[in-house]
Amino acid sequence: MADLKTFGTPWKSYAGITLLVAGMTAAMHPFRLALDVVNIALLFLIPVLLSAVLWGLRPSLYAAALGALAFDFFFVFPLFSFTVTDLRYLISFGVYLAVAALTASLAASLKRQLLYARQREMQTAALYEISRQISDITDIDALLDNISGQASRIIGMDTAIYLPDERNHLALTYRSSVQSDWEQGETEKAMAKLAFDHGEAVGYGTYTLRHSPGYYHPLRTEDRVHGVLAINLNERRHEFTTEQRRMLEALCGLAASAIDRVKLAEEAKIAHLTAESERLRTAILDSVSHELRTPLAAIIGSATGLIEGDHLFSSEDRMELLMTIQDGALRMNRLVVNLLSMIQLESGMLRLRKNWCDVEDLIGVAIAQVKGFQQHRKLRVQLPENIPMVLGDEVLLEQVLVNVISNAVKYSPDGSEIRIMVSEGDNVLAISVADQGIGLENEEYTRIFEKFYRAQTTRQVTGTGLGLAICKGIVELHHGTISGKRNAPQGTVITITLPLPLPSKENREGAEHE
């Protein structure tokens, strides 16, 4: 940091003043008769002003005295003598020296103010830069590294940071130099604990243990102390200036605020994750219990009827009850598969087993799985003549199609038509499922792929809100997209797009070995 020391060494400043006065005297002496004595005296104020600006008050007073002597010796009669025949010159010398001293004092004061202003500007700029850097840091380790580095640059000495652990015991957390172990001594730890407990600076230059070879400043905000910044002064205590202390205090304030911000952000994140986990747990329990209750009731009722009244039912009645049991079991199986798929997606455990897949076969398998509950809804498939193959996991892609078609069946009235269309675009294959169901508001089509989201218009239909979220995760694993929009005049269209890699020999061999 800048200080208020004079420019250059003292002997150089006095030598410079002597040369300047001698040069001016030599230059003006030949013109002594043409120049008025008052003008010559005013010209001798120039070295005084320059000395005050460049070297400070004492050199400027030296310049004033030297100028007065040179003026008397070379320009006042009798020449080349310090004798003054006219006593009025004594008054002139006194006025000259007074003006020179006052001018030197004012110039030196302005210089100090300029240096102070520059110093404050540098400190403000440094603090702003530190604040900007700290505000961008969200990791506590990187934050401590930055704080310790900034403190070391300000002081030029080793620094250490103590933070409380889980039991609120102060522990050494970071140090700027791994070659020194001064901060691990019992005395240093006790000093740091004293600063932490009382929330005030201790050590060199303070009211507590002021002769200690270290300086310990608490990282304190309004409501708590977050840690302690320690400075190792050792034999360099005289270099620890008041300005450096003020800079450190400002840095400690910024550091405490930054640590508080990072900790609050971590606590808020934990609280958010806890609340989100609780919300998901509640949603899963509610959805699963509701979804399981209906098929379980149907299975239990049908099985009880077959057991207790077998002689009362005809073969057609028995078949109908068995079909009810099968439908309930399939419905429960779909729920379990969806839950397991969501767990795998969330944990990152889901891995693709890519092979070349025939889209027509995928659609056929999906339609076969929904046949049991489509009732009187008509499924119409529109396929182009030549459908390119896609590279993907056929089991997961079948699950996507089953979920989308099941949704279309679930939210469509009995007797309506559901169209499954395939088209080829720019290096993508699009599969669209359009129903004539209740439809959604436009803004809801961006939310139906969120976990557990249920639109208001579909609340009366049972569901967990997981099917489309799973579809989105699986399709994105295939580097594809899935979207929804309103189907004119009524219903919803869900469109799945999958990339079309070139079915070269290398790609086929890669798929077989993957």
FENJODA-V852042 format. One line per field, one symbol per residue. psi: psi as a letter, one per 40 degrees, with the letter a starting at -180 (. if undefined). burial: I if it has 9 or more other C-alpha atoms within 8 Angstrom, else O. A space follows every 10 residues. Layout:
psi=???
burial=???
//
This chain:
psi=iiafiihiid dddddddddd dddddddedd fdddiidddd dddeeddddd ddddeadddd dddddddddd dddeehihif iehhdheddd dddddddddd dddddddddd dddddddddd dddddddddd dddddehehd dddddddddd dddddfiiii hhiiadefhh ihdiidheei fdeeiddddd dddddddefi iiaheaehfe eieihhhigh adeiheahhh hhdbefdeeg iddddddddd dddddddddd dddddddddd dddddddddd dddddddddd dddddddddd ddddddddfd eeiidddddd dddddddddd dddddddddd ddddddeeeh iighihhhdd ddddddddde ddeebeihhh hhiidhhiii hahddddddd dddddddddd eiiheihhhh ihihagfihh hhhhifadii ideeeeeeei hehhideede hiiefddddd dddddddefa ihiiiihhei aihhhhhhig ihfidddddd dde.
burial=OOOOOOOOOO OOIIOOIIOI IOOIIOOIIO OIOOOOOOOI IOOIIOIIII IIIOIIIOII IIIIIIIIII IIIIIIOIIO IOOIOOOOOI OOIOOIIOOI IOIIIOIIOO IIOOIIOOIO OIIOOOIOOI IOOIOOIOOI OIIIIIIIII IIOIOOIIII IIIIOOOOOI OIOIIIOOOO OOIOOOOIIO IIIIIIOOIO IIIIOIOOII OOIIIIIIII IOOOIIIIII IIIOOOIOOI OOOIIOIIII IIIIIIIIII OIOOOOOOOO OOOOOOOOOO OOIIOOIIOI IIOIIIOIIO OIIOIIOOOO OOIOOOOIOO IIOIIOIIIO IIOOIOOIIO IIOIIOOOOO OOOIIIIIIO OIIOIIIOOI OOOIOOIIOO OOIOOOIOII IIIIOOIIII IIIIIIOIIO IIIOOIIIII IIIIOOOIII IIIIIIIIII OOOIIOOIII OOIIIOOOOO OOOIIIIIII IIIIIIOIOI IIIIIIIOOI IIIIIIIIII OOOOOOIIOO IOOO
//
